Every structure is written in structure tokens, then in C-alpha cells.
Amino acid sequence: MANQSSPSPIYCVSFNQDNSGFAISWKDSFKIFDSTTGRLCYERAAGAFVIVEMLYSSDLLAIVGAGEQASLSPRRLCLFKTTTGSPLRELNFLTSILAVRMNKKRLVVMLLEKTFVYDLNTLVMLDTIDTVPNPKGLCAFSPCLEACYLAVPASVTKGSVLVYNAMDLQSHSEIDAHRSPLAAIALSSNGMYIATASEQGTLIRVHLVSEATKSFSFRRGTYPSTIYSLSFGPSTELPDILVATSSSGSIHAFSLRLAINQRSKRSTSFLGSVLPDSVSDALDPAHHHVLRNAVSSGIRSYAVVRKIDKLEGSSSPSQFTSVRATVSVITYNGYFQEYTLSINNKNESSWTLEREFNLFSITTTR
């Protein structure tokens, strides 16, 4: 369990678009790591930053200061080149920047009630989106250019999501996902699926973006808990795994592909045809695989599914004998953990801690 004290709190954590690298920052610097090896790739001791966003494994970063130094305003976005150690371009705003997202074509900058969409290559502003107040900068952005969706809260009183097409520059849909306001949003890497959690944190819902009314629900637990992160496994179609971290200190993994495929089979039966949608949309709790006490309760954490290995079944490409997921976790008290989640053909699962290290203890690139 990563429960040791750290010398200073982490200000931000972010993985790049394919989860091959991640960035962390705290009061006096930020660091870039390779997710596979744990190698420190870049470090800059230049003050406190609240946003450090990577563009895949390139030398381009989007960074925003915490405002603790006069030169690092939270209203200034700096596009920074690690190879030269100097700014490429700066964009200034009237209020604090709450989130930044990038892919190979678009740059998205979120303020409290406005979101700006830029062409990443020219930095020409393409659109401005008026949003509901979003003080946490809650959003999700797909790196896929063919399904380049941005998801943001559409209400402050309920858990509805505005899905915006950042390539076509128009609203795609609005999804009513929860009765309570949103706490977490994630888009699959192919832009086809969106996962949401409300402030209650008891249900995780997955929607097909192209059919906003179609949803599937996983029950995380009975008692309320804050969902810190949601992440789909890498996939060109329906992701195999969805992971979540919560304030309880647990890591939750849901066998998304297997659960939905099994439910689809049941829906063709007589029982499935007579069950109301509100019942049949709830997926089997047997597909919920929990690692308890992975992190001390109340310590914020961020998990991603970096890799999926599966053995396909012989009867159908949609079935598999077993699946093995590599899950990387960063805790806000400064630890990196990597687990292997193995699920066999009987839907029995096991978690194995492969490695763990203190992010503050790595001080030189290697």
C-alpha cells in the first residue's frame, strides 16, 4: 500500500494520449516519466505548475503555472519544447485555466464558463463554447481524429454531459447520465464510448457516443464514494476493461466487453425481452473486480489501463479465454504502482503488484 508520507503534495498528474508516459508536478518542478520503464525522461525545476499536458511522446508540453510565482500565472498557457527548454508560444486568458487537452490536430483550453478550441498547428482559435460553471475543469477528450469528441458537464444540478465534436466544431449530443452532478468523465481512445460517475459514486455508466440514450451500468458499491478517475483499456472497438479509483482506496475494474456481450445474449431471450430497460441495463456484478486498500483511504489516485493481452476463444472473436490487463496507478502522495489484473475463463480474477516506487526519490534521468 502506498501510504508513506511524501515531502510535498503533488499538484497535478496526467498521462499522455496512449498512456506511454506521464507527468507530475509539485511546488518547485515537474517531471516526465516513461510509463513502461519508470525512467525519468525530463525534469524542470522552474516553480509550481497546476497543468502539465503531454502530446504523445513528443517534445511538446502544454503547461500552466500555479500562480505561486509572478512569472507563472494560472491565466497563461505556455506551449513548451523540452528539447530546447524554452517556450514555443504563450496564450493569455482573462481568468484561470482549469484544464488543457490536446491531440494531433486540436488544442482545448477550459476556463470556468468557457472552452476554447484551437488548431494545434496554427494556434488559430476555431470556436468558443459557453459552458455551465465547471470549477474543477472536469472534461474528457478523445485523441482519435475520426471521433474527436470533447465531453464536459452540461448541468450543475444533475449529471448530464455535453458531447462536442472538436473536428466538425459543433455539438454532437447531450447525455443525461445521472441524477447527481458529475464527478468523473472518460472517453475511450477511439471516441466511441463515454464513461461517467456522479458525486454519489455508486454507479458507473457507459454510453455509446453515437447512441446517447443507450447506456450500461456497473455498481461500484452501496455507500457513496468520490470517484477520482475513470479509464478505458486501449481498443479499436469495445474496450475490454474499464477501471476506476475512489476515495475508499480501492481500484475497481469492470469487464466491459464480456459483460455487455453476455447481456446482449440474454436480451434475445424471453426474459430479456420483458425486463424493463432500467433493470436490463444493469450489468452483472460478477464482472466487477476490486482491489481493496490499494491506496490509503482519502488519498487521491489516478489509474489507467496501459495494456491488454487476451487469448481469443475459438468459437467467436467476441469471446476470450482469459484477459490480462496492465494497470498503472499514481497516488497524489507521490507513488507509482503497476498491477497485473488477470481474469480467467471462469471470470475469476487476481491482482498482482508488479512494481512500486516513490516518484520523489527519482531525481536524475536514467
C-alpha positions, 0 to 999 in steps of 0.5 A: 500500500502506498501510504508513506508520507511524501515531502510535498503534495503533488499538484497535478498528474496526467498521462499522455494520449496512449498512456506511454508516459506521464507527468507530475508536478509539485511546488518547485518542478515537474517531471516526465516519466516513461510509463513502461520503464519508470525512467525519468525522461525530463525534469524542470525545476522552474516553480509550481505548475497546476497543468502539465499536458503531454502530446504523445511522446513528443517534445511538446508540453502544454503547461500552466503555472500555479500562480505561486510565482509572478512569472507563472500565472494560472491565466497563461498557457505556455506551449513548451519544447523540452528539447530546447527548454524554452517556450514555443508560444504563450496564450493569455486568458482573462481568468484561470485555466482549469484544464488543457487537452490536446491531440494531433490536430486540436488544442482545448483550453477550459476556463470556468464558463468557457472552452476554447478550441484551437488548431494545434498547428496554427494556434488559430482559435476555431470556436468558443463554447459557453459552458455551465460553471465547471470549477474543477475543469472536469472534461474528457477528450478523445485523441482519435481524429475520426471521433474527436469528441470533447465531453464536459458537464452540461448541468450543475444540478444533475449529471448530464454531459455535453458531447462536442465534436472538436473536428466538425466544431459543433455539438454532437449530443447531450447525455443525461447520465445521472441524477447527481452532478458529475464527478468523473468523465472518460472517453475511450481512445477511439471516441466511441464510448463515454464513461461517467460517475456522479458525486454519489459514486455508486454507479458507473455508466457507459454510453455509446457516443453515437447512441446517447440514450443507450447506456450500461451500468456497473455498481461500484458499491452501496455507500457513496464514494468520490470517484477520482478517475475513470479509464478505458483499456486501449481498443479499436472497438469495445474496450475490454476493461474499464477501471476506476479509483475512489476515495475508499482506496480501492481500484475497481475494474469492470469487464466491459466487453464480456459483460455487455456481450453476455447481456446482449445474449440474454436480451434475445431471450424471453426474459430479456425481452420483458425486463424493463430497460432500467433493470436490463441495463444493469450489468452483472456484478460478477464482472466487477473486480476490486482491489481493496486498500490499494491506496490509503483511504482519502488519498487521491489516485489516478489509474489507467489501463496501459495494456491488454493481452487476451487469448481469443476463444475459438468459437467467436472473436467476441469471446476470450479465454482469459484477459490480462490487463496492465494497470498503472496507478499514481497516488497524489502522495507521490507513488507509482504502482503497476498491477497485473489484473488477470481474469480467467475463463471462469471470470475469476480474477487476481491482482498482482503488484508488479512494481512500486516506487516513490516518484520523489526519490527519482531525481536524475534521468536514467 
